[in-house]
């Protein structure tokens, strides 16, 4: 599963699958794609309107699982696969230009 290349729709589906569909609009409005969710840190969640600690915990645990899946994917991907170029997860910066 190449999470890094997920589009916004796939990320929104992931958030809904975590049992937090009420945050889907925020992820969609902020155009959180696979690369961005992999770099997401808990301190950025309030900027997305996610202030409840329990909800933050569920999201961050889900993101950690995505990171583990992505690392496993990279280990199995052929050497010339484009995803191998992305080997470090960059923190999500909400202020960065899109």
Steps between C-alpha positions, in 0.01 A plus 500: 500500500665821382352750745733776382312519169150499649276780379283708733201270447691196625615693810142611568389136471773404748382761753143373465620141552662612827147582616548876472295598194420840652861606422490396134404849381802651675740255336337562163493879535868505601590262214670244722634234265711193572831685515357755740333253732822300528674817623217607730588571862254520789578867557345583160166330568344796686563710187272254322234542771590176681526605864370196690794304638334162444434584135858622457623174650290290260624698200865487605481125568349457154775711345766292675348189343504670160867587549579138584312382188686755288838387632409137431388597150829677436697196614312281252486747211739446211814713515385719213153567645437878532378461859850396608616857446280603795679341792452759776161625611500879506288669768182653367522880487155658473659835412690364198395614155290243318 
